[in-house]
Amino acid sequence: MPFTSRRTAFPTRQAPDLPRPAAPRRLVAARRAVPAVLAVGALLAAGAPEPGPQGIGDRLYPHLGNPGYDVDAYDIDLKYSGKNDVPLDAVTTITARATDHLDRVNLDFARGTVRSVEVNGAPARHATHGEDLVVTPAHPVGPGRTMRIVVRHTSNPKGAKDGGWIRTGDGLAMANQADAAHRVFPSNDHPSDKAAFTFRITAPRGITAVANGLPLGRSARGPATTWTYRSLHPMATELAQVSLGKSAVVRRQGPHGLPLRDVVPADARKKLEPWLAKTPGQISWLERQVGRYPFETYGVLMADASTGFELETQTLSLFEKHLFTTDKLPAWYVESLMVHELAHQWFGDSVTPRTWSDVWLSESHATWYEALYADRASKGTAAMEERMKRAYEQSDAWRAAGGPPAAPKVPEKGQKIGIFRPVVYDGSALVLFALRERMGAAAFDRLERAWFAQHRDGVVGTGDFIALASRIHGKDLSGFLRAWLYDTRTPPMPGHPDWHVKKDQKEPGPAKAHSS
């Protein structure tokens, strides 16, 4: 999900009577060709712009990202005091390649104090403009040259409830979707610029630190321990995760010897174990659908926090603990939410949307496999086809409220996660259902596997999906899919002439975030 985790309100997804919870492989550089609409970097080559926010022109979040460079790696050092309302001391090192002549370099950063900046070993001037940190190197950086930017700063967990650090019952975790990683660390905070990540986290003894990727070791010095983690595959900034708390780390093996590690409050480990034990089977089920799990490890982070959403942070999905301790939700439903975030590891994390308007590519697939799993686990109580029929009936109202699946309405001021409406979840899964009805089940299954296989560790757009679907179908599907993705009215459902959109529905308000 995104920080407002693209979840639909519970009634739009499954059973209306239930309440909805408020690269072993070496790193693939996966350099992306940024579409023309985002190619603002030429402005820098033409002459230094006025200092201030830049942005790469994302239609939904125009100030996110920065032109003129491409990040290869983040190395982030965090020092945690043990108090989750006190700023963390931090050093963020960014290794990037300039794609234009750079007199100044913009980074996305807010909610912290910058103490100093260096570029390639030399002190650099810096100033804050809005949510941008504008850095002036001692010497301009030419196209193709490497930059090593070192920012010494604080990272403040106190602030508005708009993402970044979330305070848990015993520490901190991250929820950076859609535009909040830069409220934790300086970055090029846009999914089109994936990079390698290394975290070094120092915390008092008694606190467990866990982050994305594999552990590289830990060392104790005096009353503190430093934990180091590294991702083996490129990652979008919005998928970064660090957990700090009095946690138990539960380890087991998944399919093919995949190392699994779950992070749970230590005092709830025994109660949560039955849920944790379900992950290996869920991974095996998804591998049969779309191919081998794409990363070096996986696990769930069950946080003692009330967020209103779950989140697919890469290799360590974030969940609210109470989702697994309440007796008000059926087991099949909770399991399907686990599968939703797990499916995102393939769709959204490994195969990443190029712009935020392409987020349907992520949420449609996660919702699709969530619904398939729910159908199976509920023994037909939550039948996939019935769910899609209900979605079809509501589709026009969803489009009116939130925009078509591939053209979400721009979020209102102060509601940046407002793009995560029902149309992005079940409304987008409905597009896949229509495509399957048009292509046939066998061809659709080939498409799903090919989509992942051809784009793993990469960045994709809606046009890429349309092109691959057409190639596998053997006929041009662009007209069919563009109608389903961009029209304000829902097209007829192939094979179901008896399905009708409900008329005169009230436009629903923004969905309560649930599971990204």
C-alpha positions, 0 to 999 in steps of 0.5 A: 500500500502507500502510506495512505495505503491504497486500501479500499474500505472493508465493504468494498473488498470482502464481507460487508458485515465485517469491520475493516481494520481502522536482488541471493542474486547480485544487485541489479542496477536497473537504471530506468529511462524516465518518461518524457513527462518527467524529463525536467533535468534539461532545465539544469543543463540550460542554466542553474535554476533559482534555488527552490523545490524542483520535482520531476513532474509527477502528475500526482506529487509534482514536488517529489523527486529531483532532476539531474541525477540517478541514485545508486545507493543509500548508506544510512546511519541512525542513532536511537536514544531509546525514546521514540519522541526524541530526534535520532542522530543520522548520517545519510550518504548518497552515491549518485550519478549526475545525468546533467551539469549540476551547479546545485543538487536538490534532495527531498528532506523534511522534519529534521535539522541539517548540520552539514553537507559534503559533496565528494569530500568537500564541504557544500553550502545548503539551504532548505526550501519547502521540503527540499534540501538544496545543496551547492557543491564546492565544484559543479558536477558534470554529466556522467560523474559520480557524486558522494553526498554526505548529509549529517542531520537529525530524523525527527519522529515527532510531527504531523501524522503524514508518514515517515516514522510511526511511534509504536508501543515500544519504539519506532517503525517506518511508513513512507508511502507515498511521499514520506521517506524524505521525512526520515532521511534525505533522498530522491524520494520517487519510485522511479529512482530505485537504489541499493540500501544499507542501514546501520542502526545504533540502539541501547541494549535491550532494543532490537533493530531490524531493517530491509534486507539481510543482516551483516552483523552487529557489534556491542560497544558499552551500553549500545549495539549497532546493527547492520542490514543491506538489501541485495536488490534495488528498492524504492525509497517509499519501501524502506523499513526500520523497526526499533523496539523490544522485539523478538525476531522469529526465524524459519525457512521458506521455500527453497531454503529462503530465510524468513524472519518475523519481528513481533513484540517479545511479549506476544511472540507465542500468541502470534506464532500461529499466524507467522507459521502461515507465511511459507505456505503463502509464499509457495502458493504465490510462487505457483501463480507468478514465479519464484519469490524475488528477494533474499528474505521475507517476513512480517513486522507486527507493530504495536500501533494503530495505523489504519493500514498495512504496508508492503515495505520490501522484505519486511511487510508492516502490519498492525498487531491487533489485526492478529489478536482480535476475534472479530475477523475471520481467519481467511480474511486476515490471511488474505491481507497477509497475501496482499502485502506478500504479493506486493513483493512481486508487484510493486516492490520488485516490479515498481510503478514508474509514476504514482499514476501507475500505482494501479499496476501494483494494487490491482495485482495485490488485490487480485491475488488477495481475492484469489486466496480469499476465495480458496481459504474461505471455501467460497464464502468470499467468491472471486467472481462475486466480489468482482461483480460487486466491484463492477456495480460500484465502478462508475461511482468509484471512478467519479470519486477517485478518477479512473484506475490509471488516472487517479485524481490529484490528492487534495491539500493535506490528503496526500494519501487520498489517491488510495481509494476503492478504484485503486484496489478492487476497481483496478483488480476489476481491470484484470478480471476484464482482461482475463475474460477477454484473453482467456485464463491460460493466456492471462496466466502467461501474461502474469508470469511474463510481466514479472519475469521480464521486469523484476527489479525494474520500473514500469509504466502502464504502456508497458503492461498494455504492450505485453498483454497485446503481444501475448494475446496476439492482437492489439489490446490497447483500445480495450485496456485504455477504455478500462483504465482511463474512461470515466465510465466502466466499459461492458464486462466481456462474457457477462452481459448481465452485469450492470453498473448501479445508477445514481450512486452517491460518490463515496468519500476517500476510503479508509486506508487499510492494506496497501 
